[in-house]
Amino acid sequence: MFAEFRRRRDVFVAALNQVPGLRCAMPEGAFYAFPNITGTGWKSKALADALLERAGVACLSGTAFGAYGEGYVRFSYANSTENLMEAVGRIERFLRG
């Protein structure tokens, strides 16, 4: 399972980094990616809410972890690669408008 989650992490983070406006460092632990969203022009909570309501993608606002979380959102990658890639596609389509 460790190798599988590492593979999912690598694929998911690489895909997030292809989305214009997102920059995501490779996480070293847990099952979460924490991309920087400042390039999108969105605030963290507004984007997290919009992704859920309009794109069907759940994430947490970085501000749920404190004021320094503004400019970030948190995604879990504890899901299938297929679902993760679907989520990235939805995020990209949403951000393109």
N, C-alpha and C positions, 0 to 999 in steps of 0.2 A: 504494500500500500504506500509505503514511503516513496518509492520510485514513481508510482502512478501520480501521487499528489505533486511531486516535483515536476513531472512532465506537464500536468495541468497548469501548474503555476507558470512554468516557462512559456507555454503556448498562450495563456491568458494575458500575461504581462506584455509579451511581444505584440499581441493583437491590440491591446490598449494603447501601446506606444505608436501604433499606426493611425490612431484616430486623431485628426487635427485638433489641437488644443489640449490634449492630455499628455502628461509625462509621468511615467510610473517607474520608480526604482524597483529592483528585484527584492521582494520580501525574503527574509531569512528564516522566519518562523511562522507558526500558526497557519491559518488558511485564508489570509486576507491580503488584498492588494489595496494600496492607499495612494491612488494617482492624484497628482497635482492637476487641478482643473482651471487654473488662472487664465490659461490661454483660450478658454471658451467664452470668457466674459461673464460667466454665471457666478453667483454666490453659492456656497456649499448647500445650504438648506434648500434654497430655491431649486437648484439642479436636482438634488435627491428627490424632492417632492415631484418635480416635473417628470423625471425618469420613471418613477413609479406610476404616476397617474396617466401619462401620455405615451410612454414607451413600454410599460409593463416590465420594467427592470428595477429590482429592489436594491437599494444601497443605503448606507447611512451617511449623513452629513458629517464632515470632519469636525464640525463644531460640537457634535455630540460627545467629543473627547476633550473639549475645552476650547478656549478662544483661539489658541494657536492652530487649531484644526481648520480655520477658515482657508478656503482655497483648495480643499481636499475632499474627497468622498472615499468611503470604504466599501469594497466589494468582497464578498466571500467567493473563493474559487473551489469550495467543497461541493462540486456538482460535476456532471458529466462534461466532457470536452465539447460535445455537441451543444449542450445548453449554454455553456460559456461562450462559444462562438456565436450562437444566436443572440445572446445578450450584447456582445460587442457590436454586432450588426445593427441591433436596435438602437444602441447608444449613438453609433455613428450616423444613422439615418435621422435620429432625432436632432442631433446637433447641426446637421446640414440643413435642417428645416424643411 
